[in-house]
Amino acid sequence: MAQNTFGHIFSLTTFGESHGRAIGGIIDGCPAGLEIDEAFVQHELDRRRPGQSTLTSPRREEDNVEFLSGIFEGKSTGAPIGFMIFNKDQQPEDYSAFADIYRPSHADFTWEQKFGLRDYRGGGRSSSRETASWVAAGAVAKLILQKDNIGIQAFVDQVGTVTLDKNYHLLDLGKTEKSPVRCPDPETSKKMERLILGLKEKGDTIGGSVQCVITGMPAGIGEPVFGKLHAELGKAMLSINAVKGFEYGSGFRAASMKGSEHNDIFKKEAGKIVTATNFSGGIQGGISNGQDIYFRVAFKPVATLMTEQETIDNEGKSAKITGKGRHDVCVVPRAVPIVEAMAAMVIADYLLLAKVSRL
């Protein structure tokens, strides 16, 4: 199995399955001398873990991270940082009925076609349980970015048809973590919560979207051809389970705009070159221009329904399936720290690439 590593200089290689003994990873390329705040790393994992509220999966995983290497006296040594997160609340028996049945819109069929077999216990390695390792590595990347005063803040801006239609500049993003849905607007948050709870009673699910803002970015980060910064961010986001779309800056709105409306005019302000607008989303020609980078990520409805569906088994025979196990009704509240983590790894990686390219 290939493609278990993400990143160029700052990279993460992961291992483990949803209902196996443990998941974990190896972070390579972390600069030596970085203070590793393990409490901060654990805090980021706590934001992603299941069982946070009535809106999320009731699986009880503490997601305690255990660092194995690459850290001495609280600082990175420059060696690979190995870590593990043990699975404590596995219930593989919940999935035994699906051993020979393809769950609609899951990776069951495609995985079996590729490898000739599959781990049916919660999807095995294709489960979103994998993303806990991403959040751990993303937290380390955030510690790198903090040294350069680069901030990353994501929030939920849509659940189903309930949309937060406000520019992020007008929002108090500090309220994001106070909302069980991770929407910083209290009124919209309540509407989203009611929608999710109503669908939970019906055994159905719903999609949504997450918006992310990266502040404090210097100009000149990214590559102009195949390594465009927005392309790498898109790859990172589209690697997240259940993601169906990515847009940055003006995104798909740009298709209906005129050039005279869309161009970001340069000006000098307080001795610094800036743009009057930011339809570019902080990236031009694949390289950061010093303005905020902002993007949206669309998530599909959770594929596991607690109502009966038609499907087939691996012999092509008709079958019926009703979801079992513990699942989210809507993934976007727990996806917020995952989006931030993947963005942090991309930016940390490209900052290190920029230093190499200027040697």
N, C-alpha and C positions, 0 to 999 in steps of 0.2 A: 504493500500500500504506500503510495507516494503522496507528496504534498501535505505533510504534517508540520511544515515549518512556514512561518510568516515573518517577513522582514528581510532586510539586506544586511545592515550592520547590527542594529538592535533587532534581534530576532527571537522568536519563540517557537520551540518545538514541543508539541504536547503528546500525551498518551492517556489511555484509559477509556472505559466505557461507563454508561449511565448506571448500570447495576453490577459493575465489577467491584473489585476490592478498593480501588482508588483511582483518582484522576490526578494529573500533574503535568509538569513541564520543565523545560530547561530554557532559561533566558541567557542568550549569548550577546556579547557586545556591550554590556553595561559598563560604562566608564568606572575605573577604580576610584575609590575615595568617596563615593556617593553614600550619604547617610541613609540607611534603609530603615524607615520608620515602620516597623512591623505592625504597630497598632493601626496605622493609616491603611496599610494593605488589608488588614482584617476588616476595617470599617468599610472599605470598598466592596469586599466580598459579602459583607452583611447586607449591603444595599441590593445585591443580586439574588441572594439565597431565597429559596421557597419558604412558605409558611409565614410571610411577613404580615398578612392580613387576610380577611375573608375574600379579598379579590384575587389572591394568588393561590398557586398549587399548595395543598396542605402537606406535601412531603416535608418531613422534619430533618433538614440537614443543617448542621451548624457551620459547615464549610470552614472549619479551622485549618488554616494553612500552616504547614510545617516546612521550614527552609532546611535544606540538606547540605548545601555547599555554596561557595562563592561569597560568603559574608563572614567577616571576622571583626569582632569588637564593634559590631553595629554598622560597619561600612562595607561596601562592595570591594572585592579584591581585584576585580578585573577578570576573574575566572568565571566559568559558567555558573549561574545561580540555579540550582536544582530545588524543586519544591514539590510537595505532595498534598493532596486534599483527600482524606479518606471518606469513602461513602459509608454513612452510618445507618441510613434508613432505606436500604434496598428492599423492594418487594417484587422480585422477579416473577413470583407466582401469578401476579396480576396479568402477566403477558403470555402465560403458557397457552391460552386459548388461541393466540394469534400466531403460533409457530408455523402454521401452514396457510395462513390467510393474509392477503395483502390489504393493509389498512389504506383506505382512500386518502390520496394526497400526502402520504408518508413516503419515506425512502425505501420501504420494504422491497418493492418490485425492482427498482433500479439497482439497489445494492446487490440483490441476489443475481441479477443479470450480469453485473460486473465481476463479482467475486465467486459466484457459484454457491454461496451459502450466506447466511446472515445471522446476526445476534438479535433475536426478537425481543430481548429484555429491554423494553423501553426504547428500542431503536439502536441500542448499543452505542457505537461511536458517533452515529449520526444524530444523537440526542442533543438537545440544547444544554444538557448537563455539562457538556464539553466546555461551554463558555465560561464556567467558573475559573478555569485555568487562564483564560484570556483576560478576565478581570484582574486576577492576581498580577499578571505581567503588565497589564495596563496601569496598575497602581504604581509599579516601579517606574514605568515610563513617565507617569505624572510627577514623580519625585524629581526626575531629570528636568522636566519642563518648569517646575516651580523655581528652579535656580535661575531661569531666564524670564520669570514672571509671565509665563504663558499659561492661560487658564482655559479650561474646557468645561462647558456646562451644557448638558442636554436636558430636554424636558418633553413631555407628551403634549402634542398640539392637536391631536385628533384621535377620537375613538368612534368608529362607525361614522354616523352622520353628525356627531357632535364635534364641532371644530372651534379651536381657539384662533380666531381671525384677528390677531393683533401683532404688530411688529414687535420683535423681541426687545427692542429699545424701550418700549412702553411697559414692559413687564418687570416685576420684581422677582428675578430668578432665584432669589434667596428663599422664596416660598415654595419652591419645587419639592423639597424633601418633607414639607409639612403636609403635603397632599398624598393620600393613599394611592392616587393615580399618577402622581408625579406631574401634575399640571399646575403651574404657578398662579393661575387665575382661579380663585376660590369658587366663584359661581359656575364656571365651566367645569371645574373639577367635580363638583357635586352632580352635575348632569351626566358626566362620564361614569361616575360611580354608580348612579342609579341604572344606567343602561347596562353596565356589566353585571350587576347583581340580578337584574331582571332576566338576562339571558342565562345566567347561571341556574336559575330556577327552572328554566325550560330545557336545560341540557344542551344549549347551543353556545356558539362562540362568536367573536367579533374581531375585526382587524383594527388598525390604527396607524398612527405615524409619530415619529420622534424627530424633533428638531434639535440641532446641535450648533453651538456657537464657540468658536475658538478665538480668544482675544490675546493681545500682546504679541502677535506674530511679527517677526521682522520681515522685511522685504528680501527677496532673493532666494527663497527656499523652494526647491523643486527642480525638476529636470524638464527641458523644453520639448523632448520628442516622445519616447515611449514611457518615460518615468514621470509624466505630468503629475503634479501633486493631487489634483482633483481625481485623476484616474486611480491613483493609489488609494485615496480615501474611498472612492467608489468600490474598488475591489475589496477593501476591508469591510465595508458595510454590507456588500452583497454576499460576503462569506458568513454573515450571521444567519442562523436558522430563521426561517419564515420571512425573510426580507424579499420583497418583490419589486422594489424600486428605490432609486437614489437620484436626487437632484441637488445641485448647489447653486448658490446665487439666485438669479432670476429663474433658473430651471426651465420648466416647460412654459412658463409665462412668456419667455423670450420669443417663442414662436409667433406670438401675436403682436409683438412690439415693433416699432420702427427704429431704425438706427439712431435717429435724432432723439428718441426717447430713452434708448438703452445705453448709449455711450456714457461712461463714467469720466467726467471732465476733471482733469488734473488742476490742482491749485496748491499754493504754498500757504501753510498755516503754522504759526509759531515756529518758523524756520524748518518745517518738515514738509515734504511733498506728500499730499493726500489726494483723495478724490471726493468730489462733491456728492456723488451718490455711490452705491456699492452693488450695482446689479451683477458685477463680476464675481461677487461672493469672495472677495479677497484674493482671487487667483486670476492671473492673466498670462496667457502663453504657457500655462502649466507651472508657473512660478508665483509664489506669494508676492503681493504688492504692499504688504504692511497694514492693510485694512482687516477688519474682522473676517474670518472665514466662517460661513454659515451654510448649512445643508440640511436636507430632510431625508428621512428614511421611512419607507412604507412597509408595513408588516401585514401579511395575510391573516385571516382568521385561523385560530388554532385548528388543526386538522382532526383532532380527536373529539368526537361528539359523544355525549352521554345519551344519545338516542339511536335507534336502530338505522343502519344503512345497508344498502345492497353492495356486494363486492364479489370477488371470486377467490378461490384458493389457488395454490401453486400447480394444480392439475387442470385449471381452467373451469372448474365446476362452480356453479352459483353458490353463494354463501351469504349469510347475514352477519352483521357485526355491530356490537354495541360497545362503546368505549368503556374501558376499565382503567384502574390506576388513578394517579393524582395529577391533574393537569390544570393549567391556567385557562380561564375563559378568554382572557385577552393578554397577550404577551407584552404589550408596550410598557406597562409600569416597571416591570423587571428588566426590560431591554435598555432602559436609560443608562445604567452604569456600564452595560456591555458596549453600547455605542460610544460612550466616552472613552472606554478602555481601548477600543480599536483605533479611535482617532488619536489617542495619546501615543500609541505605539507607532503609528504612521509619522506623526510629527517628530517624535524623538528620533526615529530612524533617519528621517530626512535632515534633521539638524546635524546629526553625526555625519551623514553623507556630504553635507555642505562643507564641513570642516575638512574632510578628506580631499574634496575637489579643489580646495584653496591651498593645499600644501605645496 
